[in-house]
Amino acid sequence: MLRYLEETVEGLDQLAKTVGDDWKGPAATAHKKLQRDAYRDAARVRQMLLHVEDATKRRGESLGERYLDLLHRFQSMQRSSD
């Protein structure tokens, strides 16, 4: 999931580079705000995923049924968005 998130953010970076800094007007302002918000959200999701991974490792137990269910749901969402 983390890899997917980083690939998506990298795609946004590439898109922004193709537009360039010369783009002006309300659409450019809205796009820049959307991009900032997406980066902020991606950073939050990345942080949450790292916390989940850390907590799972600290438990030292085998992965529970609920964890595996959530993992499969995340993977399903990732496949559907590709």
C-alpha positions in Angstrom: 0.0 0.0 0.0 2.8 2.4 0.9 4.5 1.7 -2.5 1.2 2.4 -4.3 0.9 5.7 -2.4 4.5 6.8 -3.3 3.9 5.8 -7.0 0.8 8.0 -7.1 2.5 11.0 -5.5 5.4 10.5 -8.0 2.8 10.6 -10.8 1.4 13.9 -9.5 4.9 15.3 -9.5 5.4 14.3 -13.1 2.1 15.8 -14.1 3.0 19.1 -12.3 6.3 19.2 -14.1 4.6 18.9 -17.5 2.4 21.9 -16.7 5.3 24.0 -15.6 5.5 27.2 -13.6 4.2 29.5 -16.3 0.6 28.3 -15.8 -1.4 31.2 -14.3 -5.0 32.0 -13.5 -7.8 30.4 -11.4 -7.3 26.9 -12.8 -3.5 27.0 -11.9 -4.4 28.3 -8.4 -6.9 25.5 -7.9 -4.5 22.9 -9.2 -1.7 24.0 -6.9 -4.1 23.9 -3.9 -5.3 20.4 -4.9 -1.7 19.2 -5.3 -0.8 20.6 -1.9 -3.8 19.0 -0.2 -3.0 15.7 -2.0 0.6 15.8 -0.7 -0.6 16.5 2.8 -3.1 13.7 2.7 -0.4 11.3 1.3 1.9 12.2 4.1 -0.8 11.5 6.7 -1.6 8.1 5.1 2.1 7.2 4.9 2.4 8.1 8.6 -0.6 6.0 9.5 0.6 3.0 7.5 4.0 3.2 9.2 2.2 3.3 12.6 0.1 0.2 11.7 3.2 -1.6 10.6 5.1 -0.7 13.7 2.2 -1.7 16.0 1.8 -5.0 14.2 5.5 -5.8 14.6 5.5 -4.9 18.3 2.7 -7.2 19.0 4.9 -10.1 18.1 2.0 -12.2 17.3 0.8 -13.8 14.1 -1.4 -11.6 12.0 -5.0 -11.7 13.2 -8.0 -12.4 11.0 -9.1 -8.7 11.2 -5.7 -7.5 10.1 -5.7 -9.9 7.1 -9.2 -8.8 6.2 -8.1 -5.1 6.2 -5.0 -6.0 4.2 -7.1 -7.8 1.5 -9.5 -4.8 1.4 -6.6 -2.4 0.9 -5.2 -4.6 -1.9 -8.6 -4.8 -3.5 -9.0 -1.0 -3.5 -5.5 -0.7 -4.9 -6.3 -3.1 -7.8 -9.5 -1.3 -8.6 -7.9 2.1 -8.8 -5.1 0.9 -11.2 
